[in-house]
Amino acid sequence: MRIDVLTLFPEVMTPFFTSSIVGRAQSSGVVEIHCTNIRDYAKGVRRSVDDRPFGGGPGMVMMCGPLFDAVEAVEAADPRPATRVLLSPQGERFNQTIARELSQEQRLLLICGHYEGFDERIRLGLKPREISIGDYVLSGGEPAAMVIVDAVVRLLPGALGDETSHVEESFSGNLLEYPQYTRPRVFRGMEVPEVLLSGNHAQIEQWRHAEALRRTRERRPDLLEANDTDQPGDSGGQASCPPSDAWLVDRGATS
């Protein structure tokens, strides 16, 4: 996959894209990410990319010319068709389902806004998919672009060390992830649930599914309302195994 990010601040994004999972995915050839400065396509001595809005009002609006030229030039650099994404607070709410959809594309082109927003003709002419990462306002689209890139890249084959990792993560199947434990077995009186130490994989999977359901009901019931994930045999949606805190034993010691 190729991902292009059009931004006024490529220097902000480069360290993120060259670090951790995203950086390793680039190094191994799973994805290539290119950041392009929109200002490189601005005209005039000042290379302006924004101007005052017609009709008056506060702030500045990003101009059509530099952005259209940047999109057309970047898209011409690679024959793969690009799916255009405009980062906007007016867009559809980003979630794991959208991340999976975007991960199936050959190429993404993310457009980061700034100032008071875009000239409406950018939306009308470029016809991008508009995506928001939440109901709040950022100074620019750069943080949103980094969120989307990270969520998409980790879904690409070869991006993670364990290819099954993303299958059981939160929001896979509209459930939050079950509780996880590692060594020591007891820490400050809190013990790892015995079922996880039993070696009985069927019981472990049952416990994990019950815990995922319980946690989702407690913290994000809207996910269950959107898609009933209860499986046959879940006792009408109630956890068929005790919740994780029922497995904690206060022994007053650590080991």
C-alpha positions as CSV (number, residue, x, y, z in Angstrom):
1,M,0.0,0.0,0.0
2,R,1.0,3.6,-0.6
3,I,-0.2,6.4,1.6
4,D,0.3,10.0,0.7
5,V,-0.3,12.8,3.2
6,L,-0.8,16.4,2.1
7,T,0.0,18.8,4.9
8,L,1.4,22.2,5.7
9,F,3.6,20.6,8.4
10,P,5.3,17.5,7.1
11,E,8.1,17.9,9.7
12,V,5.5,17.2,12.4
13,M,4.5,13.8,10.9
14,T,7.8,12.3,9.7
15,P,9.0,11.2,13.2
16,F,5.8,9.4,13.8
17,F,5.8,7.6,10.5
18,T,9.3,6.4,10.9
19,S,8.8,5.0,14.5
20,S,7.3,1.9,16.0
21,I,5.0,-0.4,14.0
22,V,4.4,2.1,11.2
23,G,8.2,2.7,10.8
24,R,8.9,-1.1,10.8
25,A,6.1,-1.6,8.2
26,Q,7.8,0.9,6.0
27,S,11.2,-0.6,6.4
28,S,9.9,-4.1,5.6
29,G,8.1,-2.8,2.5
30,V,4.6,-3.4,3.8
31,V,3.7,0.3,3.2
32,E,5.3,3.4,1.8
33,I,4.3,6.7,3.2
34,H,5.0,10.1,1.6
35,C,4.4,13.5,3.1
36,T,3.9,16.4,0.7
37,N,3.9,20.1,1.7
38,I,0.9,21.8,0.2
39,R,2.8,25.1,0.2
40,D,5.2,23.7,-2.4
41,Y,2.3,24.2,-4.9
42,A,1.3,27.7,-3.9
43,K,1.9,30.6,-6.2
44,G,3.4,34.0,-5.7
45,V,6.3,35.3,-3.6
46,R,4.5,34.6,-0.3
47,R,3.3,31.2,-1.4
48,S,0.0,31.7,0.3
49,V,-2.3,28.7,0.8
50,D,-5.2,30.6,2.5
51,D,-7.2,33.7,2.3
52,R,-10.1,35.6,4.0
53,P,-13.5,34.1,3.5
54,F,-16.0,35.7,1.2
55,G,-18.9,37.2,3.2
56,G,-16.6,38.0,6.1
57,G,-15.9,36.2,9.3
58,P,-13.0,35.2,11.5
59,G,-10.0,33.2,10.4
60,M,-8.6,32.1,7.1
61,V,-9.8,29.5,4.6
62,M,-7.6,27.1,2.6
63,M,-7.6,28.0,-1.1
64,C,-8.5,25.7,-4.0
65,G,-5.5,26.3,-6.3
66,P,-2.6,24.9,-4.2
67,L,-4.6,21.9,-3.0
68,F,-5.9,20.9,-6.4
69,D,-2.4,21.2,-7.8
70,A,-0.9,19.2,-5.0
71,V,-3.4,16.4,-5.3
72,E,-3.0,16.2,-9.1
73,A,0.8,16.2,-8.9
74,V,1.0,13.6,-6.1
75,E,-1.5,11.3,-7.8
76,A,0.4,11.4,-11.0
77,A,3.5,10.2,-9.3
78,D,2.1,6.6,-9.0
79,P,-0.2,4.7,-11.3
80,R,-2.2,3.2,-8.5
81,P,-5.6,5.0,-8.0
82,A,-5.8,6.9,-4.8
83,T,-8.7,6.9,-2.4
84,R,-9.0,10.6,-1.3
85,V,-9.7,11.2,2.3
86,L,-10.4,14.7,3.7
87,L,-9.8,15.1,7.4
88,S,-12.7,17.1,8.6
89,P,-14.8,17.5,11.8
90,Q,-17.8,17.3,9.5
91,G,-16.9,13.8,8.2
92,E,-18.1,10.4,9.2
93,R,-16.8,9.1,12.6
94,F,-13.7,7.0,12.2
95,N,-13.9,3.5,13.7
96,Q,-12.4,0.1,13.2
97,T,-14.8,-0.8,10.4
98,I,-13.6,2.2,8.4
99,A,-10.0,1.3,9.2
100,R,-10.5,-2.2,7.8
101,E,-12.2,-0.7,4.7
102,L,-9.3,1.7,4.1
103,S,-6.7,-1.1,4.6
104,Q,-8.1,-2.9,1.6
105,E,-7.3,0.0,-0.8
106,Q,-4.1,0.1,-2.9
107,R,-3.4,3.7,-2.1
108,L,-4.7,6.4,0.2
109,L,-4.3,10.2,-0.1
110,L,-5.0,12.0,3.2
111,I,-5.6,15.7,3.0
112,C,-4.9,17.7,6.2
113,G,-6.7,21.0,6.7
114,H,-5.7,24.0,8.7
115,Y,-7.0,27.4,9.7
116,E,-10.9,27.8,9.5
117,G,-11.4,25.0,7.0
118,F,-11.5,24.4,3.3
119,D,-13.0,26.3,0.4
120,E,-16.2,24.3,-0.3
121,R,-15.1,23.8,-3.9
122,I,-12.3,21.5,-2.7
123,R,-15.0,19.1,-1.4
124,L,-17.1,19.5,-4.6
125,G,-14.2,19.2,-7.0
126,L,-12.0,16.5,-5.4
127,K,-15.0,14.5,-4.1
128,P,-13.0,13.0,-1.1
129,R,-14.3,10.7,1.6
130,E,-14.6,13.0,4.6
131,I,-13.6,11.4,8.0
132,S,-13.5,12.8,11.5
133,I,-11.7,11.1,14.4
134,G,-14.1,12.7,17.0
135,D,-16.5,15.4,18.0
136,Y,-13.9,18.1,18.8
137,V,-11.8,20.6,16.9
138,L,-8.1,20.4,16.3
139,S,-5.8,23.0,15.0
140,G,-5.2,20.9,11.9
141,G,-5.7,17.5,10.3
142,E,-2.2,16.2,11.1
143,P,-3.1,14.4,14.4
144,A,-6.1,12.9,12.7
145,A,-4.0,11.7,9.8
146,M,-1.5,10.0,12.1
147,V,-4.4,8.2,13.9
148,I,-5.8,6.9,10.7
149,V,-2.4,5.8,9.3
150,D,-1.6,3.9,12.5
151,A,-5.0,2.2,12.6
152,V,-4.8,1.2,8.9
153,V,-1.1,0.1,8.8
154,R,-1.4,-2.3,11.7
155,L,-4.1,-4.2,9.7
156,L,-1.9,-4.7,6.7
157,P,-0.5,-8.2,6.2
158,G,3.1,-8.3,7.6
159,A,2.8,-5.2,9.7
160,L,2.5,-6.9,13.0
161,G,4.9,-9.6,14.4
162,D,1.9,-11.8,15.2
163,E,-0.6,-11.7,12.4
164,T,-3.5,-12.7,14.8
165,S,-2.8,-9.7,17.1
166,H,-5.4,-7.4,15.6
167,V,-8.1,-10.0,15.4
168,E,-8.6,-10.0,19.2
169,E,-8.0,-6.3,19.9
170,S,-10.7,-3.9,21.1
171,F,-13.4,-3.1,18.5
172,S,-12.8,-6.3,16.6
173,G,-16.2,-7.8,16.3
174,N,-17.6,-4.7,18.1
175,L,-16.3,-5.9,21.5
176,L,-13.7,-4.3,23.8
177,E,-10.7,-6.6,24.4
178,Y,-10.8,-9.0,27.4
179,P,-8.4,-8.4,30.4
180,Q,-4.8,-9.3,29.8
181,Y,-2.2,-10.5,32.4
182,T,1.5,-11.3,32.5
183,R,4.1,-12.1,35.2
184,P,4.1,-12.1,38.1
185,R,1.2,-14.4,38.9
186,V,0.4,-12.4,42.1
187,F,1.1,-8.7,42.5
188,R,0.1,-6.8,45.6
189,G,-2.5,-9.4,46.4
190,M,-4.0,-9.4,42.9
191,E,-3.8,-12.9,41.3
192,V,-4.0,-13.9,37.7
193,P,-7.3,-15.7,37.1
194,E,-6.7,-19.4,37.5
195,V,-8.4,-20.2,34.2
196,L,-5.6,-18.5,32.3
197,L,-3.1,-20.8,34.0
198,S,-5.1,-24.0,33.4
199,G,-3.9,-24.8,29.9
200,N,-7.5,-25.6,29.0
201,H,-7.8,-23.5,25.8
202,A,-11.5,-24.0,25.4
203,Q,-12.2,-22.6,28.9
204,I,-9.8,-19.8,28.3
205,E,-11.6,-18.8,25.1
206,Q,-14.9,-19.0,26.9
207,W,-13.6,-16.8,29.7
208,R,-12.2,-14.3,27.4
209,H,-15.4,-14.0,25.4
210,A,-17.4,-13.6,28.5
211,E,-15.0,-10.9,29.8
212,A,-15.1,-9.1,26.5
213,L,-18.9,-9.0,26.7
214,R,-19.0,-7.9,30.3
215,R,-16.4,-5.1,29.8
216,T,-18.2,-3.9,26.6
217,R,-21.6,-3.8,28.5
218,E,-20.1,-1.8,31.3
219,R,-18.0,0.6,29.3
220,R,-19.4,0.8,25.7
221,P,-23.0,-0.6,25.6
222,D,-23.6,1.3,22.4
223,L,-21.3,-1.2,20.6
224,L,-23.6,-4.0,21.6
225,E,-26.7,-2.1,20.6
226,A,-25.2,-1.4,17.2
227,N,-24.5,-5.1,16.6
228,D,-25.7,-7.9,18.9
229,T,-22.5,-10.0,19.3
230,D,-23.9,-12.5,21.9
231,Q,-23.3,-16.0,20.7
232,P,-25.7,-19.0,21.2
233,G,-25.1,-20.4,24.7
234,D,-24.3,-17.0,26.3
235,S,-27.2,-17.4,28.7
236,G,-29.2,-14.6,27.2
237,G,-26.2,-12.3,27.0
238,Q,-24.9,-12.9,30.5
239,A,-21.3,-13.8,31.1
240,S,-21.1,-17.6,31.3
241,C,-17.8,-17.3,33.3
242,P,-17.2,-15.2,36.4
243,P,-15.9,-11.7,35.8
244,S,-12.2,-11.1,36.2
245,D,-12.4,-9.6,39.6
246,A,-14.1,-12.7,40.9
247,W,-10.8,-14.6,40.2
248,L,-8.7,-12.2,42.2
249,V,-7.5,-13.6,45.6
250,D,-6.0,-11.4,48.2
251,R,-3.2,-13.4,49.6
252,G,-1.3,-10.5,51.0
253,A,1.8,-11.4,49.1
254,T,3.5,-11.2,45.7
255,S,5.3,-13.9,43.8
